C-alpha cells in the first residue's frame, strides 16, 4: 500500500527522529512510504491539523503519485480526520491508529488479542460518526434497535457491551497473574523485567539470557506478548524470573497503555528493571526519557533500574559496568548478538538480587525438579539457564 507520511514541526527538537520513526512504523505495518510531506506550525489547525494550504499540497501528491493512504505523525481529532478524508478523498490514518494496526497484526496470545481489541474499540468509539453519517436519522424500533434508536446509537451500544465484556475477561486474567505472582513471592523468587524502547534488542537479550527462542526481528513491536522464564543464577541466588515485555515508543497511545496494563503488570511488580538501550542509536537519550515517562505512567518508576547499553558491537564500545555514587551498578555495556558483556550482566543481576531488601533465596540445582510454570510461558515449561553461557 503506497502512502504519504505527514509531519508537522512544532519546534520540540526531535522532529527528524520522530518522522524517521513514523517511516519505520509504516513499514512495520506493511505500508510503503512513497513521499514525506513536512511543515512548521506553532499550533495545530483546528480543521485540518496542517492548514488548508498544506492539505491541498498533500492532495496534489496523492493524485500525482497515485497514493492509497495518508499517515499523520500525530494524533488527529475525529473532526480533523473526517475533514481531511473529505478534502483529500482518501483514507487518512493518524499515529495512534497506525500503532493500533501494528499491534493487531502482531498479537499472538489470547490475552494480547483481547487487549488490542479493547484498545481498538475504545479508539473507534470516538470516531463512529465518520462511518455512519448517512444513518444518523431516527429509525424505527425493529430488531436490535429500540424505539427511535439511530444506527450510530446502536453501534455505540454494541461497542460498549463488547468493551465491558473484554474488560471483564482481562480482569479475570489479571487476577490469575496476581495469583501466580503471589506464588512466586512465597517461594522468594527474584523477578526481573526487560523494558526499553521498541527495537532496542530486548528479545535478543532475553533469548541470550534464557535460550527461550522468542521471535526476534529488526522491526518495531516485534514482541507484544510478555514471556517469562526462570534463569538459574548460581548457588548464591538460585533462580530468578526474567520477563520480556512490549517495547515502548514516543507518544504511545494512552488507550494502549491502559489496555496493556495486564501485560505490563509484570513490569509493575518486578524487583528489578533492566532498561535496554540501543547504544548505537543517535537518539538513545531521548528514547531513555520516553521509556521513563511510560514507566511513570504505569506506576513502575520506583522500581530499581539498571541501564543495559545493548548493541555495543555496533556502537564501537567495550563491555564494562558503571557504578553510581552508592557503589551500585547503574549501567552494563553488552551485546546480546555477540555475547560480549553477558557475564557482566549476570553479575549485575546477582548483585542486585543479593542486596534486595526482604529477599531470601533457596539454592536449587540447575538439574533439579522445575517449579510450577511461570506466567506467560507459551510452552508451559520452566527453563533453567546459566546467563552468558553459549
C-alpha positions in Angstrom: 0.0 0.0 0.0 1.5 3.3 -1.1 1.4 6.1 1.4 2.3 9.7 2.1 3.7 10.5 5.5 2.9 13.9 7.0 4.7 15.5 9.9 4.4 18.9 11.5 7.4 20.5 13.3 6.1 22.3 16.4 9.7 23.2 17.5 10.1 20.3 20.0 13.6 19.4 18.9 13.3 15.7 18.0 11.2 16.2 14.8 13.6 14.4 12.4 13.8 11.4 14.6 10.1 11.3 15.1 9.5 11.4 11.3 12.0 8.6 10.8 10.3 6.5 13.4 6.9 7.1 11.6 8.5 5.6 8.5 9.7 2.6 10.5 6.2 2.2 11.9 4.6 2.4 8.5 6.9 -0.3 7.1 6.2 -2.4 10.1 2.5 -2.2 9.2 3.2 -3.3 5.7 2.9 0.1 4.1 5.3 1.6 1.5 6.2 5.3 2.3 6.4 7.0 -1.1 6.8 10.6 0.0 7.1 12.6 3.2 5.4 16.0 3.5 6.5 18.2 6.3 5.8 21.7 7.6 6.2 24.1 10.5 3.4 25.5 12.7 3.2 27.0 16.1 0.0 25.1 16.8 -2.3 22.6 15.0 -5.0 23.9 12.7 -8.4 23.2 14.2 -10.0 21.9 10.9 -7.2 20.1 9.1 -4.3 20.0 11.6 -1.9 21.2 8.9 -3.9 24.1 7.5 -5.8 24.3 4.2 -2.8 25.1 2.0 -0.7 22.2 3.2 -3.8 20.0 2.9 -4.0 20.9 -0.8 -0.3 20.1 -1.2 -1.0 16.6 0.2 -3.9 16.3 -2.2 -1.7 17.1 -5.2 0.8 14.5 -4.0 -2.0 11.9 -3.6 -3.1 12.5 -7.2 0.4 12.7 -8.8 1.9 9.7 -7.0 -1.3 7.6 -7.0 -1.2 7.1 -3.3 -3.7 4.9 -1.4 -3.3 6.3 2.2 -2.1 9.3 4.1 -0.5 8.8 7.5 0.0 11.6 10.0 2.7 11.6 12.6 0.3 13.0 15.2 -2.9 12.1 17.0 -5.8 13.6 15.0 -9.2 14.6 16.4 -12.2 12.8 14.9 -13.2 16.1 13.2 -9.7 16.7 11.7 -9.6 13.1 10.4 -13.1 13.4 8.9 -12.3 16.8 7.3 -9.1 15.5 5.8 -10.6 12.4 4.3 -13.4 14.5 2.8 -11.0 17.0 1.3 -8.4 14.5 0.1 -10.9 11.8 -0.9 -8.5 9.2 0.5 -8.2 7.2 3.7 -6.3 9.1 6.5 -4.6 7.4 9.5 -3.1 9.1 12.5 -0.2 7.8 14.5 -2.4 6.2 17.1 -4.4 4.2 14.5 -1.2 3.1 12.9 0.3 1.7 16.1 -3.1 0.0 16.9 -3.0 -1.6 13.5 0.6 -3.0 14.1 -0.5 -4.3 17.5 -3.4 -6.1 15.9 -1.1 -7.7 13.3 1.4 -8.9 16.0 -0.7 -10.0 18.9 -0.3 -13.8 19.2 -1.6 -14.8 22.7 -5.3 -14.8 23.6 -4.6 -12.1 26.2 -2.7 -10.0 23.7 -5.6 -10.2 21.2 -8.1 -9.2 23.8 -6.0 -6.2 24.8 -5.6 -5.0 21.2 -9.3 -5.4 20.5 -10.2 -3.3 23.6 -7.8 -0.5 22.6 -9.2 -0.5 19.0 -12.8 -0.4 20.2 -12.0 2.5 22.6 -10.4 4.4 19.8 -13.2 3.6 17.3 -15.9 4.7 19.7 -14.8 8.4 19.3 -14.8 8.1 15.5 -18.0 6.2 14.9 -19.7 9.2 13.4 -17.3 9.1 10.4 -18.7 5.9 9.1 -22.4 6.4 9.9 -23.2 10.0 8.9 -25.7 8.7 6.4 -27.6 6.7 9.1 -27.9 9.4 11.8 -31.6 10.0 11.2 -34.0 8.2 13.5 -35.2 4.8 12.5 -38.0 2.6 13.7 -37.6 0.1 16.5 -37.1 -3.3 14.9 -34.5 -6.0 15.5 -31.8 -4.9 17.9 -32.7 -1.2 17.8 -35.0 0.2 20.4 -37.8 2.7 19.5 -36.2 5.7 17.8 -32.6 4.4 18.2 -30.3 5.5 15.4 -27.7 3.3 13.7 -25.0 5.4 15.4 -26.5 4.8 18.8 -26.8 1.1 18.1 -23.2 0.8 17.2 -22.1 2.8 20.3 -24.2 0.5 22.5 -22.9 -2.7 20.9 -19.3 -1.4 21.2 -20.0 -0.5 24.8 -21.2 -4.0 25.6 -18.2 -5.6 23.9 -15.8 -3.3 25.8 -17.4 -4.3 29.1 -17.0 -8.0 28.2 -13.4 -7.5 27.2 -12.6 -5.7 30.4 -14.2 -8.5 32.5 -12.1 -11.1 30.7 -8.9 -9.1 31.1 -9.7 -8.5 34.8 -10.0 -12.3 35.3 -6.6 -12.8 33.6 -5.1 -10.1 35.8 -6.3 -12.0 38.9 -4.7 -15.2 37.6 -1.4 -13.4 37.1 -1.7 -11.9 40.6 -2.1 -15.4 42.0 1.0 -16.6 40.1 3.0 -13.6 41.3 2.0 -14.3 45.0 3.1 -17.9 44.5 6.5 -16.7 43.3 6.6 -14.3 46.2 6.1 -17.1 48.7 9.0 -19.0 47.1 11.2 -15.9 47.3 11.8 -15.7 43.6 13.5 -12.6 42.4 11.8 -11.1 39.3 13.5 -9.1 36.5 11.6 -7.4 33.7 13.2 -6.2 30.5 11.9 -2.8 29.4 13.0 -0.4 26.8 12.3 1.4 23.5 11.0 -0.7 20.7 13.7 -2.4 18.6 16.3 -1.8 21.3 17.1 -5.5 21.3 15.1 -6.7 24.4 14.0 -10.0 22.8 17.5 -10.8 21.5 18.9 -10.1 25.0 16.1 -12.2 26.5 17.0 -15.1 24.2 20.7 -14.8 25.0 19.8 -15.0 28.7 17.2 -17.8 28.6 17.5 -19.6 25.3 13.8 -19.1 25.0 13.6 -18.7 21.2 11.3 -15.7 21.4 10.6 -14.1 18.0 13.2 -11.5 17.0 13.1 -9.2 14.0 14.5 -5.8 13.0 11.2 -4.1 13.2 9.1 -2.1 15.7 6.9 -4.0 18.1 8.2 -7.5 17.1 7.2 -8.6 20.6 3.8 -7.9 22.1 3.2 -10.7 24.5 5.1 -11.0 27.7 7.1 -14.1 28.0 8.8 -15.2 31.3 11.5 -17.8 32.0 13.3 -19.0 35.1 17.1 -18.5 34.9 19.5 -20.2 37.2 21.9 -17.6 38.5 24.2 -19.9 40.6 24.3 -21.1 44.2 24.2 -17.6 45.8 20.9 -16.6 44.3 19.2 -19.7 42.7 16.5 -19.0 40.2 15.3 -15.6 39.1 12.3 -15.0 36.8 13.1 -12.9 33.7 10.2 -11.4 31.7 10.4 -9.9 28.2 7.8 -7.1 27.6 6.3 -5.0 24.8 8.6 -2.1 23.7 7.7 1.5 24.3 7.6 4.3 21.8 7.2 8.1 21.9 3.6 9.2 22.2 2.4 5.6 22.9 -1.4 5.8 22.7 -2.9 6.1 26.2 -5.6 3.6 25.4 -2.8 1.1 24.6 -1.1 1.7 27.9 -4.5 1.2 29.6 -5.4 -1.9 27.6 -2.0 -3.5 28.0 -2.0 -2.9 31.8 -2.4 -6.6 32.4 0.7 -7.4 30.3 2.6 -4.5 31.9 1.7 -5.8 35.4 4.9 -8.0 35.1 6.8 -4.7 34.9 5.0 -3.0 37.8 5.6 -6.0 40.2 9.2 -6.7 39.2 12.0 -6.5 41.7 14.5 -5.1 39.1 14.1 -3.4 35.7 16.7 -4.0 33.0 16.2 -0.9 30.9 17.6 -2.0 27.5 19.1 0.9 25.4 20.2 0.8 21.8 23.8 2.1 22.3 24.2 2.7 18.6 21.1 4.9 18.3 21.8 8.7 17.9 18.6 9.5 19.8 19.2 7.0 22.7 18.9 9.7 25.4 15.5 10.8 24.1 14.4 7.1 24.0 15.5 6.6 27.6 13.4 9.6 28.6 10.4 8.3 26.7 10.6 4.9 28.4 10.9 6.5 31.8 7.7 8.6 31.1 5.8 5.4 30.3 7.2 3.7 33.4 5.9 6.6 35.4 2.5 6.4 33.8 2.1 2.7 34.7 3.4 3.2 38.2 6.8 1.4 37.8 9.1 4.4 38.1 10.0 3.5 41.8 11.5 0.1 40.8 15.3 -0.3 40.9 16.6 0.0 37.4 19.9 -0.9 35.6 20.6 0.6 32.2 21.7 -2.1 29.8 23.5 -0.5 26.9 23.0 -3.1 24.2 24.5 -3.3 20.7 27.9 -2.1 21.8 29.4 -4.0 18.8 27.6 -1.6 16.5 28.5 1.4 18.7 32.2 0.6 18.9 32.1 0.3 22.7 33.7 -2.2 25.1 31.9 -4.4 27.6 32.1 -2.8 31.1 30.0 -1.8 34.1 29.5 1.7 35.7 28.5 2.3 39.3 26.6 5.2 40.9 27.6 7.3 44.0 26.3 4.5 46.2 28.6 1.9 44.6 25.6 0.2 43.0 25.8 -1.0 39.3 23.9 1.6 37.3 25.0 0.6 33.7 26.1 -2.5 31.9 27.5 -2.4 28.4 26.9 -5.5 26.5 26.0 -7.1 23.1 23.2 -9.6 23.1 24.1 -10.5 19.5 27.8 -11.4 20.1 27.5 -12.3 23.8 30.1 -9.7 24.9 29.4 -8.5 28.4 26.8 -11.1 29.2 28.9 -12.3 32.2 28.8 -8.7 33.5 25.0 -8.6 33.2 24.8 -11.8 35.1 26.9 -10.4 37.8 24.8 -7.2 38.0 21.6 -9.2 38.4 23.2 -11.4 41.0 24.4 -8.4 42.9 21.0 -6.7 42.8 19.2 -9.9 43.9 21.6 -10.4 46.9 21.1 -6.8 48.0 17.3 -6.6 47.5 15.5 -5.9 50.8 13.5 -8.7 52.3 14.6 -11.4 49.8 15.6 -14.8 51.0 17.0 -17.3 48.5 17.0 -21.0 48.4 19.6 -22.9 46.4 18.1 -25.0 43.6 20.4 -27.0 41.4 20.0 -26.4 37.6 19.2 -30.1 37.1 16.6 -30.2 39.9 12.9 -30.5 39.5 11.3 -27.4 38.0 8.8 -25.4 39.9 5.3 -24.6 38.7 5.1 -22.9 35.3 5.8 -19.2 35.1 3.1 -16.8 33.9 3.3 -16.1 30.2 5.2 -19.2 29.2 3.7 -20.3 25.9 5.0 -23.9 26.0 4.3 -24.5 29.7 7.8 -25.5 30.6 10.2 -23.9 33.1 13.7 -23.2 31.7 16.9 -23.2 33.8 19.7 -21.4 32.1 23.1 -20.0 33.0 23.2 -16.4 31.9 26.0 -15.8 29.5 26.6 -19.4 28.7 26.8 -20.3 25.0 
